[in-house]
Amino acid sequence: MIPATEALARLKEGNKRYLSGGHARSAIDMQKMRDDLADGQAPFAVVLSCSDSRVPTEYVFDQHLGDLFVIRVAGNIVEPSQIASVEFAVEQLGTRLIVVMGHTRCGAVQAALKAMEDPEFKFSIHMEAIVNRVETAIRSEPAFDSAQSHEEKCRIAGHANVEHSVERLYSKSESLAALISSGDVMCIGAEYSVETGIVSWL
């Protein structure tokens, strides 16, 4: 079992490799890795991230098969299925670090902003469920109303959405809340920049 602080350091180092182009995965025998993992897994971090095709989580952190337990959903929202997935990794696989990672230029965040600007605009019923969750996150952030520019609104909205998802993992799961409160598990937010490739920690 890898402690949360060591897991976080691995992610930060991996993002640096990703930015420099020095990917560790190129030197790995993938068939051997698949064989080694066939009987079980022990990921050192859970990453709940957006489904956006520009944010491939294993690449962003330059990690191998079996290193990360990745949950991808549009808008990196937290609903029962995402909570259950995180609980599985933490309780059954022993993962000690949970990361909720949003990203710049997120389509779900942009859709929520559009819905806030134009209440008459309609999405499909399934898209609406995601947009409403993101909109709830944005409206919970007091700084949003005082934002002076569209760029500032987007930045605040993206961060608020990540923080809202982190908070929901605490508040909607008694088991995760207990582990996080005790210090056994760390849960933090992050934002990936699609422009630079840099992961910022919130």
C-alpha positions as CSV (number, residue, x, y, z in Angstrom):
1,M,0.0,0.0,0.0
2,I,1.5,3.3,-1.1
3,P,0.9,6.3,1.2
4,A,-1.1,9.3,-0.2
5,T,1.9,11.6,0.0
6,E,4.1,9.3,-2.0
7,A,1.3,8.7,-4.5
8,L,0.9,12.5,-5.0
9,A,4.7,12.9,-5.5
10,R,4.5,10.1,-8.2
11,L,1.7,12.0,-10.0
12,K,3.7,15.3,-9.9
13,E,6.8,13.6,-11.2
14,G,4.8,11.9,-13.9
15,N,3.3,15.2,-15.1
16,K,6.8,16.6,-15.3
17,R,7.9,13.7,-17.5
18,Y,4.8,14.2,-19.7
19,L,5.7,17.9,-20.2
20,S,9.3,17.1,-21.0
21,G,8.4,14.3,-23.4
22,G,10.5,11.7,-21.4
23,H,7.8,9.1,-21.2
24,A,8.8,6.1,-19.0
25,R,6.2,3.8,-20.6
26,S,8.1,3.5,-23.9
27,A,10.7,1.3,-22.3
28,I,8.2,-1.2,-20.7
29,D,7.5,-4.6,-22.0
30,M,3.7,-4.3,-22.3
31,Q,3.0,-8.0,-22.6
32,K,5.0,-8.8,-19.4
33,M,3.0,-6.0,-17.7
34,R,-0.3,-7.5,-18.8
35,D,0.8,-10.9,-17.5
36,D,1.9,-9.5,-14.2
37,L,-1.4,-7.7,-13.7
38,A,-3.7,-10.5,-14.8
39,D,-4.3,-11.8,-11.3
40,G,-5.0,-8.5,-9.6
41,Q,-4.4,-4.8,-9.3
42,A,-3.0,-2.3,-6.8
43,P,-3.4,1.2,-8.2
44,F,-1.6,3.8,-6.1
45,A,-4.1,6.6,-6.9
46,V,-7.8,7.1,-7.9
47,V,-8.3,9.8,-10.5
48,L,-11.8,11.0,-11.2
49,S,-11.5,13.1,-14.4
50,C,-13.5,14.4,-17.3
51,S,-14.2,12.2,-20.4
52,D,-12.8,14.9,-22.7
53,S,-10.6,13.3,-25.3
54,R,-7.8,15.9,-24.7
55,V,-7.4,14.7,-21.1
56,P,-6.1,11.1,-21.2
57,T,-5.3,10.6,-17.6
58,E,-2.6,7.9,-17.8
59,Y,-0.7,10.0,-20.4
60,V,-1.1,13.2,-18.4
61,F,0.7,11.6,-15.4
62,D,2.9,9.2,-17.5
63,Q,1.8,6.1,-15.7
64,H,1.6,2.4,-16.7
65,L,-1.1,-0.2,-16.7
66,G,-2.3,-0.9,-13.2
67,D,-1.0,2.3,-11.7
68,L,-4.1,4.4,-11.7
69,F,-7.8,3.6,-11.0
70,V,-9.4,6.0,-13.5
71,I,-13.0,7.1,-13.5
72,R,-14.0,9.3,-16.4
73,V,-17.3,11.1,-16.7
74,A,-18.2,14.3,-18.5
75,G,-17.7,17.3,-16.2
76,N,-15.9,15.1,-13.6
77,I,-19.2,15.1,-11.7
78,V,-19.8,12.9,-8.6
79,E,-23.0,10.8,-8.6
80,P,-23.7,7.4,-6.9
81,S,-21.8,5.4,-9.6
82,Q,-18.7,7.5,-9.3
83,I,-18.8,7.3,-5.5
84,A,-19.2,3.6,-5.6
85,S,-16.2,3.3,-7.9
86,V,-14.0,5.4,-5.6
87,E,-15.1,3.4,-2.6
88,F,-14.2,0.2,-4.4
89,A,-10.6,1.4,-5.1
90,V,-10.1,2.7,-1.6
91,E,-11.8,-0.1,0.4
92,Q,-11.1,-3.1,-1.8
93,L,-7.8,-2.2,-3.5
94,G,-6.2,-0.1,-0.7
95,T,-5.7,3.1,-2.7
96,R,-4.8,6.0,-0.4
97,L,-5.0,9.0,-2.8
98,I,-8.1,10.3,-4.5
99,V,-7.8,13.1,-7.1
100,V,-10.7,14.9,-8.7
101,M,-9.2,16.5,-11.9
102,G,-11.0,19.0,-14.0
103,H,-9.5,20.8,-17.0
104,T,-9.6,24.1,-18.8
105,R,-12.0,24.6,-21.7
106,C,-14.3,21.9,-20.3
107,G,-17.4,21.4,-22.4
108,A,-19.6,20.6,-19.4
109,V,-18.6,23.8,-17.6
110,Q,-19.2,25.8,-20.8
111,A,-22.6,24.2,-21.2
112,A,-23.5,25.1,-17.6
113,L,-22.4,28.7,-18.2
114,K,-24.6,28.8,-21.3
115,A,-27.6,27.5,-19.3
116,M,-27.1,30.1,-16.7
117,E,-26.9,32.9,-19.3
118,D,-29.9,31.6,-21.3
119,P,-32.4,29.7,-19.2
120,E,-34.5,29.0,-22.3
121,F,-31.7,26.9,-23.9
122,K,-32.4,23.2,-23.8
123,F,-30.2,20.2,-23.6
124,S,-31.3,16.5,-23.9
125,I,-32.6,15.1,-20.6
126,H,-29.4,13.1,-20.0
127,M,-27.1,16.1,-20.8
128,E,-29.2,18.2,-18.5
129,A,-28.5,16.0,-15.6
130,I,-24.7,16.7,-16.0
131,V,-25.2,20.4,-16.7
132,N,-27.4,20.8,-13.7
133,R,-24.8,19.2,-11.4
134,V,-22.1,21.5,-12.8
135,E,-24.4,24.6,-12.5
136,T,-25.1,23.7,-8.9
137,A,-21.3,23.7,-8.2
138,I,-20.9,27.1,-9.9
139,R,-23.8,28.7,-8.1
140,S,-22.3,27.6,-4.8
141,E,-19.1,29.7,-5.4
142,P,-19.7,33.3,-4.1
143,A,-16.8,34.7,-6.1
144,F,-18.5,33.8,-9.4
145,D,-21.0,36.6,-9.3
146,S,-18.3,39.3,-8.9
147,A,-16.2,38.0,-11.8
148,Q,-15.5,40.7,-14.4
149,S,-14.7,38.8,-17.5
150,H,-15.7,35.6,-19.3
151,E,-12.3,34.2,-18.8
152,E,-12.5,34.8,-15.1
153,K,-15.9,33.2,-14.9
154,C,-14.6,30.1,-16.7
155,R,-11.7,29.8,-14.3
156,I,-13.8,30.2,-11.2
157,A,-16.5,27.9,-12.6
158,G,-14.0,25.2,-13.4
159,H,-12.4,25.3,-9.9
160,A,-15.8,25.4,-8.2
161,N,-16.9,22.3,-10.1
162,V,-13.8,20.4,-9.0
163,E,-14.2,21.5,-5.4
164,H,-17.9,20.6,-5.4
165,S,-17.0,17.1,-6.6
166,V,-14.4,16.7,-3.8
167,E,-16.9,17.9,-1.3
168,R,-19.5,15.4,-2.5
169,L,-17.1,12.5,-2.1
170,Y,-16.8,13.6,1.6
171,S,-20.5,14.3,2.2
172,K,-22.1,11.4,0.3
173,S,-20.0,8.6,1.5
174,E,-19.7,7.8,5.2
175,S,-16.8,5.4,4.6
176,L,-14.8,7.8,2.5
177,A,-15.5,10.7,5.0
178,A,-14.2,8.6,7.9
179,L,-11.0,7.6,6.1
180,I,-10.3,11.1,4.9
181,S,-11.0,12.7,8.3
182,S,-8.7,10.2,10.0
183,G,-5.9,11.0,7.5
184,D,-5.7,7.5,6.2
185,V,-6.8,8.7,2.7
186,M,-6.1,12.0,1.0
187,C,-8.7,13.6,-1.4
188,I,-7.6,16.6,-3.4
189,G,-8.6,18.6,-6.5
190,A,-6.6,19.4,-9.6
191,E,-6.9,21.1,-12.9
192,Y,-5.3,20.0,-16.2
193,S,-4.5,22.8,-18.7
194,V,-5.3,21.6,-22.3
195,E,-3.2,24.5,-23.5
196,T,0.0,23.7,-21.6
197,G,-0.3,20.2,-20.3
198,I,0.4,21.3,-16.7
199,V,-1.6,19.9,-13.8
200,S,-2.3,22.5,-11.1
201,W,-3.2,21.4,-7.6
202,L,-6.2,23.1,-6.0
